[in-house]
Amino acid sequence: MKRFLLAALATAILPLVAQAGDLSYNYLQAGYDYTNSNSAPNAHGWSGTGSVAIGQNFQIIGGGSHTNRDTTGTTVNGWNLGGGFHTPISDRTDFVADASYHQANVDGVSGGIKTYTGEAGVRSALAPRFEGWAMAGYSDSHNNTGDIDRSGNGRFFAKLGGQYKLNKNWGLVGETRFAQHDQGYFVGPRFSF
């Protein structure tokens, strides 16, 4: 009888464990972005990002954004492209690292802002319908717009995020980013495939 109960329990739990450990690196997401800055006007708008897995441990990442700066009324359009690496460090947690290039243009101002970013951290299936991630990184911006400091303004940052999975393909994502002079927030749907 004990063996039967253990087998029944294992049969009931195994699908949940498999679902919890399923971290997809193939997804598209879009949503609302807000940046609260101490050194520049606050910004709000939309952004979209995506990731496509290449083989077992690599992914290509990219995205775009359209934001408006408060008080100045200027619009900033940007895009990014990069690559990443992930590998399991436990049954439900992956180590993740990526590097990307960002290009942004400010409407009405010639030139652009170029940013190089690298980050590393962990991504974990915390429950059957919830995953979370914690990342630390460094970004360095250079520009030739004439209205912003022309030197590189590298800074360290930390990101915390999570996804509530509505079903196999759809989820709701929330993320916050903390840097020395600003805090960024994102919320929106994610489609995993």
HELIX and SHEET records of a PDB file:
HELIX    1   1 LYS A    2  ALA A   20  1                                  19    
SHEET    1   A11 TYR A  27  SER A  37  0                                        
SHEET    2   A11 ALA A  43  ILE A  54 -1                                        
SHEET    3   A11 PHE A  58  ARG A  69 -1                                        
SHEET    4   A11 THR A  75  PRO A  88 -1                                        
SHEET    5   A11 THR A  93  VAL A 106 -1                                        
SHEET    6   A11 ILE A 113  ALA A 127 -1                                        
SHEET    7   A11 PHE A 130  ASN A 143 -1                                        
SHEET    8   A11 ARG A 155  LYS A 165 -1                                        
SHEET    9   A11 TRP A 170  ALA A 179 -1                                        
SHEET   10   A11 ASP A 182  SER A 192 -1                                        
SHEET   11   A11 TYR A  27  SER A  37 -1                                        
END                                                                             
